[in-house]
């Protein structure tokens, strides 16, 4: 689902909100998981994150 959502620009908060709503799970937990996933994908060059958006741990 996240790959599909990444087809158009979204913030991490928007990604988390859409995933949380789709799967009816806790938004805070989803936000942590989405942030970790995007950070890992960024570290191996599979996604680009604009410099204006900070990801924890970068």
Phi and psi in radians as a Rosetta constraint file:
Dihedral C 1 N 2 CA 2 C 2 CIRCULARHARMONIC -1.103 0.35
Dihedral N 2 CA 2 C 2 N 3 CIRCULARHARMONIC -0.717 0.35
Dihedral C 2 N 3 CA 3 C 3 CIRCULARHARMONIC -1.020 0.35
Dihedral N 3 CA 3 C 3 N 4 CIRCULARHARMONIC -0.748 0.35
Dihedral C 3 N 4 CA 4 C 4 CIRCULARHARMONIC -1.092 0.35
Dihedral N 4 CA 4 C 4 N 5 CIRCULARHARMONIC -0.749 0.35
Dihedral C 4 N 5 CA 5 C 5 CIRCULARHARMONIC -1.154 0.35
Dihedral N 5 CA 5 C 5 N 6 CIRCULARHARMONIC -0.516 0.35
Dihedral C 5 N 6 CA 6 C 6 CIRCULARHARMONIC -1.342 0.35
Dihedral N 6 CA 6 C 6 N 7 CIRCULARHARMONIC -0.048 0.35
Dihedral C 6 N 7 CA 7 C 7 CIRCULARHARMONIC -1.134 0.35
Dihedral N 7 CA 7 C 7 N 8 CIRCULARHARMONIC -0.417 0.35
Dihedral C 7 N 8 CA 8 C 8 CIRCULARHARMONIC -2.241 0.35
Dihedral N 8 CA 8 C 8 N 9 CIRCULARHARMONIC 2.611 0.35
Dihedral C 8 N 9 CA 9 C 9 CIRCULARHARMONIC -1.010 0.35
Dihedral N 9 CA 9 C 9 N 10 CIRCULARHARMONIC 2.336 0.35
Dihedral C 9 N 10 CA 10 C 10 CIRCULARHARMONIC -2.593 0.35
Dihedral N 10 CA 10 C 10 N 11 CIRCULARHARMONIC 2.682 0.35
Dihedral C 10 N 11 CA 11 C 11 CIRCULARHARMONIC -1.397 0.35
Dihedral N 11 CA 11 C 11 N 12 CIRCULARHARMONIC 2.887 0.35
Dihedral C 11 N 12 CA 12 C 12 CIRCULARHARMONIC -1.075 0.35
Dihedral N 12 CA 12 C 12 N 13 CIRCULARHARMONIC -0.653 0.35
Dihedral C 12 N 13 CA 13 C 13 CIRCULARHARMONIC -1.102 0.35
Dihedral N 13 CA 13 C 13 N 14 CIRCULARHARMONIC -0.705 0.35
Dihedral C 13 N 14 CA 14 C 14 CIRCULARHARMONIC -1.148 0.35
Dihedral N 14 CA 14 C 14 N 15 CIRCULARHARMONIC -0.748 0.35
Dihedral C 14 N 15 CA 15 C 15 CIRCULARHARMONIC -1.018 0.35
Dihedral N 15 CA 15 C 15 N 16 CIRCULARHARMONIC -0.856 0.35
Dihedral C 15 N 16 CA 16 C 16 CIRCULARHARMONIC -1.073 0.35
Dihedral N 16 CA 16 C 16 N 17 CIRCULARHARMONIC -0.752 0.35
Dihedral C 16 N 17 CA 17 C 17 CIRCULARHARMONIC -1.082 0.35
Dihedral N 17 CA 17 C 17 N 18 CIRCULARHARMONIC -0.736 0.35
Dihedral C 17 N 18 CA 18 C 18 CIRCULARHARMONIC -1.194 0.35
Dihedral N 18 CA 18 C 18 N 19 CIRCULARHARMONIC -0.702 0.35
Dihedral C 18 N 19 CA 19 C 19 CIRCULARHARMONIC -1.170 0.35
Dihedral N 19 CA 19 C 19 N 20 CIRCULARHARMONIC -0.790 0.35
Dihedral C 19 N 20 CA 20 C 20 CIRCULARHARMONIC -1.043 0.35
Dihedral N 20 CA 20 C 20 N 21 CIRCULARHARMONIC -0.730 0.35
Dihedral C 20 N 21 CA 21 C 21 CIRCULARHARMONIC -1.195 0.35
Dihedral N 21 CA 21 C 21 N 22 CIRCULARHARMONIC -0.747 0.35
Dihedral C 21 N 22 CA 22 C 22 CIRCULARHARMONIC -1.119 0.35
Dihedral N 22 CA 22 C 22 N 23 CIRCULARHARMONIC -0.627 0.35
Dihedral C 22 N 23 CA 23 C 23 CIRCULARHARMONIC -1.878 0.35
Dihedral N 23 CA 23 C 23 N 24 CIRCULARHARMONIC 0.057 0.35
Dihedral C 23 N 24 CA 24 C 24 CIRCULARHARMONIC 0.897 0.35
Dihedral N 24 CA 24 C 24 N 25 CIRCULARHARMONIC 0.951 0.35
Dihedral C 24 N 25 CA 25 C 25 CIRCULARHARMONIC -2.179 0.35
Dihedral N 25 CA 25 C 25 N 26 CIRCULARHARMONIC 2.933 0.35
Dihedral C 25 N 26 CA 26 C 26 CIRCULARHARMONIC -1.060 0.35
Dihedral N 26 CA 26 C 26 N 27 CIRCULARHARMONIC 2.174 0.35
Dihedral C 26 N 27 CA 27 C 27 CIRCULARHARMONIC -1.070 0.35
Dihedral N 27 CA 27 C 27 N 28 CIRCULARHARMONIC -0.721 0.35
Dihedral C 27 N 28 CA 28 C 28 CIRCULARHARMONIC -1.067 0.35
Dihedral N 28 CA 28 C 28 N 29 CIRCULARHARMONIC -0.787 0.35
Dihedral C 28 N 29 CA 29 C 29 CIRCULARHARMONIC -1.132 0.35
Dihedral N 29 CA 29 C 29 N 30 CIRCULARHARMONIC -0.757 0.35
Dihedral C 29 N 30 CA 30 C 30 CIRCULARHARMONIC -1.097 0.35
Dihedral N 30 CA 30 C 30 N 31 CIRCULARHARMONIC -0.716 0.35
Dihedral C 30 N 31 CA 31 C 31 CIRCULARHARMONIC -1.069 0.35
Dihedral N 31 CA 31 C 31 N 32 CIRCULARHARMONIC -0.718 0.35
Dihedral C 31 N 32 CA 32 C 32 CIRCULARHARMONIC -1.106 0.35
Dihedral N 32 CA 32 C 32 N 33 CIRCULARHARMONIC -0.792 0.35
Dihedral C 32 N 33 CA 33 C 33 CIRCULARHARMONIC -1.156 0.35
Dihedral N 33 CA 33 C 33 N 34 CIRCULARHARMONIC -0.737 0.35
Dihedral C 33 N 34 CA 34 C 34 CIRCULARHARMONIC -1.137 0.35
Dihedral N 34 CA 34 C 34 N 35 CIRCULARHARMONIC -0.745 0.35
Dihedral C 34 N 35 CA 35 C 35 CIRCULARHARMONIC -1.059 0.35
Dihedral N 35 CA 35 C 35 N 36 CIRCULARHARMONIC -0.776 0.35
Dihedral C 35 N 36 CA 36 C 36 CIRCULARHARMONIC -1.104 0.35
Dihedral N 36 CA 36 C 36 N 37 CIRCULARHARMONIC -0.802 0.35
Dihedral C 36 N 37 CA 37 C 37 CIRCULARHARMONIC -1.047 0.35
Dihedral N 37 CA 37 C 37 N 38 CIRCULARHARMONIC -0.863 0.35
Dihedral C 37 N 38 CA 38 C 38 CIRCULARHARMONIC -1.124 0.35
Dihedral N 38 CA 38 C 38 N 39 CIRCULARHARMONIC -0.681 0.35
Dihedral C 38 N 39 CA 39 C 39 CIRCULARHARMONIC -1.082 0.35
Dihedral N 39 CA 39 C 39 N 40 CIRCULARHARMONIC -0.751 0.35
Dihedral C 39 N 40 CA 40 C 40 CIRCULARHARMONIC -1.140 0.35
Dihedral N 40 CA 40 C 40 N 41 CIRCULARHARMONIC -0.728 0.35
Dihedral C 40 N 41 CA 41 C 41 CIRCULARHARMONIC -1.159 0.35
Dihedral N 41 CA 41 C 41 N 42 CIRCULARHARMONIC -0.623 0.35
Dihedral C 41 N 42 CA 42 C 42 CIRCULARHARMONIC -1.146 0.35
Dihedral N 42 CA 42 C 42 N 43 CIRCULARHARMONIC -0.723 0.35
Dihedral C 42 N 43 CA 43 C 43 CIRCULARHARMONIC -1.130 0.35
Dihedral N 43 CA 43 C 43 N 44 CIRCULARHARMONIC -0.423 0.35
Dihedral C 43 N 44 CA 44 C 44 CIRCULARHARMONIC -1.829 0.35
Dihedral N 44 CA 44 C 44 N 45 CIRCULARHARMONIC 0.168 0.35
Dihedral C 44 N 45 CA 45 C 45 CIRCULARHARMONIC 1.408 0.35
Dihedral N 45 CA 45 C 45 N 46 CIRCULARHARMONIC 0.314 0.35
Dihedral C 45 N 46 CA 46 C 46 CIRCULARHARMONIC -1.560 0.35
Dihedral N 46 CA 46 C 46 N 47 CIRCULARHARMONIC -0.323 0.35
Dihedral C 46 N 47 CA 47 C 47 CIRCULARHARMONIC -2.392 0.35
Dihedral N 47 CA 47 C 47 N 48 CIRCULARHARMONIC 2.727 0.35
Dihedral C 47 N 48 CA 48 C 48 CIRCULARHARMONIC -1.990 0.35
Dihedral N 48 CA 48 C 48 N 49 CIRCULARHARMONIC 2.351 0.35
Dihedral C 48 N 49 CA 49 C 49 CIRCULARHARMONIC -2.056 0.35
Dihedral N 49 CA 49 C 49 N 50 CIRCULARHARMONIC 2.145 0.35
Dihedral C 49 N 50 CA 50 C 50 CIRCULARHARMONIC -0.969 0.35
Dihedral N 50 CA 50 C 50 N 51 CIRCULARHARMONIC 2.532 0.35
Dihedral C 50 N 51 CA 51 C 51 CIRCULARHARMONIC -1.019 0.35
Dihedral N 51 CA 51 C 51 N 52 CIRCULARHARMONIC -0.452 0.35
Dihedral C 51 N 52 CA 52 C 52 CIRCULARHARMONIC -1.288 0.35
Dihedral N 52 CA 52 C 52 N 53 CIRCULARHARMONIC -0.163 0.35
Dihedral C 52 N 53 CA 53 C 53 CIRCULARHARMONIC -1.928 0.35
Dihedral N 53 CA 53 C 53 N 54 CIRCULARHARMONIC 2.056 0.35
Dihedral C 53 N 54 CA 54 C 54 CIRCULARHARMONIC -1.567 0.35
Dihedral N 54 CA 54 C 54 N 55 CIRCULARHARMONIC 2.417 0.35
Dihedral C 54 N 55 CA 55 C 55 CIRCULARHARMONIC -2.005 0.35
Dihedral N 55 CA 55 C 55 N 56 CIRCULARHARMONIC 2.266 0.35
Dihedral C 55 N 56 CA 56 C 56 CIRCULARHARMONIC -0.920 0.35
Dihedral N 56 CA 56 C 56 N 57 CIRCULARHARMONIC 2.315 0.35
Dihedral C 56 N 57 CA 57 C 57 CIRCULARHARMONIC 1.653 0.35
Dihedral N 57 CA 57 C 57 N 58 CIRCULARHARMONIC -0.141 0.35
